[in-house]
Amino acid sequence: MANALRVDLDEEHKGYRWETEYERSWEAIRENEHGLLQPSVDDIVNKAKRKRIQDRRKMRLGMMRHLYIVIDMSESMHEHDYKPSRIRCCLTLVQNFLKDFFDMNPISQIGIIITRNKRREKISELSGNPKAHLEALKKLFDIECVGEPSLQNCLESALDTLKHMPSHTSKEVLVIFGSLTTCDPSDINQTIEVLAARNVRCSVIGLAAEVRICHSLAKQTKGTYNVALDESHLKDLLYDHLNPPPATANTESSLIRMGFPQYYNEDEGKPSMCVCHLSNNVNFSTSGYFCPQCNSKYCELPVECQVCGLTLVSSTHLSRSYHHLFPVDMFTVNEYANGVICFGCQIETKTAAQCEHCSNLFCIDCDLFIHESMHLCPGCASRRLQ
C-alpha cells in the first residue's frame, strides 16, 4: 500500500511537460530521395497506428456497450477557438461520431446528457436508434449555452441508469468538457468512488486546459483524459472511442437471449401499430419487424422489445460486431528493394505487409484499412470463394 501511494505521489508531482526537458521530435523526420518530408511524417503516423492496433489485440474487448455522452453547454462553449465555435464544432463531430459508432457497434446503446446553468438535462435515453439521437442533437443547435456546468449531476444521472445494466456489458461515460470549473451540489469525489465501484469507465475530452477533477475522474475509473489542441485533434480523440474499451476483470461472460424477427412488406402482413411509436407519431401500417416471442411490431433494428424484453437483432448486426472478439491477425512488415505489387490497391510499394495465412502482400495503407475498417483479409476471403 505504501509503495502504491508513493508511485501515485510521484506521478502527480513529476511536473508538466513544459517544466521538463523538451523532446526533439523533429529529429525523427528525414527527407527522402526526392527531398520530400511528407513520406517520413506518414511513416511515423502509420507506425503509431500499427502499434495501437497491436496493443489492442492483446486486450479482451466487449461487443455490447452502454455509453452516455455528456456535452458541456455552459457559457464557456461560446468561445471561438474551435471554428465556428466550441459548441457547434462539438455537436457536428458528435453527429458524425454517432453514425460511425452504430456502424461499428450495432448492438450497443448510447444516451446523451447536456449540462448548463448548474443543471443537467437528459436529451435522449439509452437506445440503439441513431435517428432518435441525431434528431435530439439537431435541436441542441438552437439551445443557448449559459451558466456553469455541473459534472457531478451528469455523472449521477448516467450512473442511475448504468448501474442497472448487466455485468457482461461495458458501461461508459464520455464527457466533452469546455469549462475550467464545475458547480456541484456535494462532494464529487464520493460520486467518483461509486462510479469506480460500479465499473463505470469515465473518459474526458477537454477543450480548454487540464482540470484536476477531470484527471482524477478518468484515473480512478480507468478511463482516458485528453485535452484537444484543435478541431482535427478533437475529432481524433473522439473517434478513439469508436472501438470498445478493454474488458475489466469483473466483466462476466454469459449467454444472451436474442431474437431474429421476420420482416413483412406492405402487402404481406395485417395493418397494425408499431410499439416504438405508440407515444408519438403513431405508425399504422402493414410492414415492420415482428418479435418472434410476443409478436410486437417494430420499425427498426436493433431494439429491445418493450413488451417481453427480448433483444431483437439481425444476423448482419452480429457479424459486424464479431471482429471485436476475433480481430484480423497482424501482418508481417518487410522491406523489398525491387518493389512488390499490393494485392489490395495494385500499387507498387517497397514496404509491404504479408498475411501469414494467404501470403498475399499489402501496402501499409491497405494494411491499416484492413485492420481498422474492413476487419477481413481480402486475400483469405477470395481464397475461400474459389
Stockholm file with secondary structure:
# STOCKHOLM 1.0

chainA/1-386         MANALRVDLDEEHKGYRWETEYERSWEAIRENEHGLLQPSVDDIVNKAKRKRIQDRRKMRLGMMRHLYIVIDMSESMHEHDYKPSRIRCCLTLVQNFLKDFFDMNPISQIGIIITRNKRREKISELSGNPKAHLEALKKLFDIECVGEPSLQNCLESALDTLKHMPSHTSKEVLVIFGSLTTCDPSDINQTIEVLAARNVRCSVIGLAAEVRICHSLAKQTKGTYNVALDESHLKDLLYDHLNPPPATANTESSLIRMGFPQYYNEDEGKPSMCVCHLSNNVNFSTSGYFCPQCNSKYCELPVECQVCGLTLVSSTHLSRSYHHLFPVDMFTVNEYANGVICFGCQIETKTAAQCEHCSNLFCIDCDLFIHESMHLCPGCASRRLQ
#=GR chainA/1-386 SS CHHHHHHHHHHHTSCCGGGSCCCCGGGGCCCCTTSCSHHHHHHHHHHHHHHHHHHHHTSCBCSCEEEEEEEECSGGGGCSSSSSCHHHHHHHHHHHHHHHHHHHCTTCEEEEEEEETTEEEEEEEEESCHHHHHHHHHHHTTSCCCSCCCHHHHHHHHHHHHTTSCTTSEEEEEEEECCSCCCCSSCHHHHHHHHHHTTEEEEEEESSSCCHHHHHHHHHTTCCEEECCSHHHHHHHHHTTSSCCBCCTTCCCCCCCEECCEEECTTTSCCEECGGGSSSSCCEESCEEECTTTCCEESSSSEECTTTCCEECCHHHHHHHGGGTSCCCCCEEEEEEEEEECTTTCCEEEEEEECTTTCCEEEHHHHHHIIIIICSCHHHHHHHHC
#=GC SS_cons         CHHHHHHHHHHHTSCCGGGSCCCCGGGGCCCCTTSCSHHHHHHHHHHHHHHHHHHHHTSCBCSCEEEEEEEECSGGGGCSSSSSCHHHHHHHHHHHHHHHHHHHCTTCEEEEEEEETTEEEEEEEEESCHHHHHHHHHHHTTSCCCSCCCHHHHHHHHHHHHTTSCTTSEEEEEEEECCSCCCCSSCHHHHHHHHHHTTEEEEEEESSSCCHHHHHHHHHTTCCEEECCSHHHHHHHHHTTSSCCBCCTTCCCCCCCEECCEEECTTTSCCEECGGGSSSSCCEESCEEECTTTCCEESSSSEECTTTCCEECCHHHHHHHGGGTSCCCCCEEEEEEEEEECTTTCCEEEEEEECTTTCCEEEHHHHHHIIIIICSCHHHHHHHHC
//
